């Protein structure tokens, strides 16, 4: 079996890493494509994953349309030659469209119900759609998804990120971090270039939070792109972390994570590190999953964030207690099932409780 995986965002590298390794160990052929965006190619290189780089991410609506159109054209020629048996992606705009056009059965992983433009372009074309149960199924069906294509699981996609994680307790030393205070906070700015979030890439909601907390803790910031790095570069009390690094060990070693995005917040919650989400957009269902379970705090109010940081979370130890489905196994079963019979109903193969 030949599997085509398209990786379009940095977190997706960790999401698919264990799946790629398992498929290759089983003797399957895995063909990986990626686009140039953020640290995608750097992480693929870090994990020694072979890939073909096709296309770039666009910043404006016009750029997004033009670059996606160009990427569809280039990928269509490539995939027509490769002739995969099944395709797999997580929020790739191009893969479902190419797979549908070339008659390749596809598996699509979804965890953002607010990305309406992307969902409308992709979900109607997918043979299997894997999504967390916390997402309102009607939001997915409204975008044109076939109800018989849905495979729902208890948990979030970040479960697969930690499939083979081993904590490096010496991460601070290996990064040569100069930590002058007892406590350390890791921060991640908002995804300002995403189509589902209207934001200015030259500003960040983290700036006033950094200013309020930098006298109380070491502040580490992992920017998403150059403009965000420049926002914090002149602050002598802030340490800029340049990916790719072992962010899982870094998050676990820190006393608190404050994130204006999503993925890293949810990863930190799974690692047991206290988390405050200050995401400036509409709350995602997958974030509410962790908030309801008490593994994440949520606020966009500066005073509340500071008070939570200093009074309730900073230094607090949490032990993760969460029952989830085996997403790794669900993914593998969906890939094999779709490759052999893309029209089979997901109801015949429901997730199994751990």
RACOR-V20109 format. One line per field, one symbol per residue. ss: DSSP state (h for helix, s for strand, l for the rest). phi: phi as a letter, one per 40 degrees, with the letter a starting at -180 (. if undefined). psi: psi as a letter, one per 30 degrees, with the letter a starting at -180 (. if undefined). A space follows every 10 residues. Layout:
ss: ???
phi: ???
psi: ???
This chain:
ss: lssssssllh hhhhhhhhhh hhhhhlllss sssssslllh hhhhhhllll lsssssllll hhhhhhhhhh hhhhhhhhhh hhlllsssss llhhhhhhhh hhllssssss lllllhhhhh hhhhhllsss ssllllhhhh hlllllhhhs ssslllhhhh llllllllll hhhhllllll lllsssssll llllllllll llllllhhhh hhhllllsss sllllhhhhh hhhllllsss llllllhhhh hhhllssssl llhhhhhhhh hlllssslll llllhhhhhh hhllllssll lhhhhhhhhh hhhlllllll llllslhhhh hhhhhhhhhh lllllhhhll llsl
phi: .bbcbbbbad ccccccdccc ccccccgccb bbbabcafbd cccccdcfbc abcbgbcbcc cccdcccccc cdcccdcccc ccfccabaab gcccdccccc ccgccbbbbb abccccdccc cbdcbccbbc accccccccc ccchccdccc bbbchbccdc ccdbcbcbcb cccccfccbc bcbbbbbbcc ccccccbcac ccbaccdccd ccbccbacbb bbccaddccc cbcccccbbc bbccbccccc cccccabbbc bbdccccccc cgcdbbcbdc ccccccccdc cccgbabbab cdcccccccc bbbdgcbbbc bacbcccdcc cccccccccc acccccccac dbcc
psi: kkkkkkjfle ffeeefeeee eeeefgglkk kkllljkbge eeeeeeghkk lkkjllkkel eeeeeeeeee eeeeeeeeee eeilfkkklj gkeeeeeeee eghkkkkkkk gjffieeeee feeffkekjk lkffkjfeee efggkkfffk jkljalffef egehkkkjfg eeefghkjjf lelkkkkkll iffkffjjlj fglkffefee effffflkjk kjlfleeeef efefjffkkk kjlklifeee eeflfkkjkg beeeeeeeee fgkkkkkhkf akklefefee efggfklkkg keeeeeeeee feejfkkkkk jkkllieeee eeeeeeeeee iffkkfffil kkk.
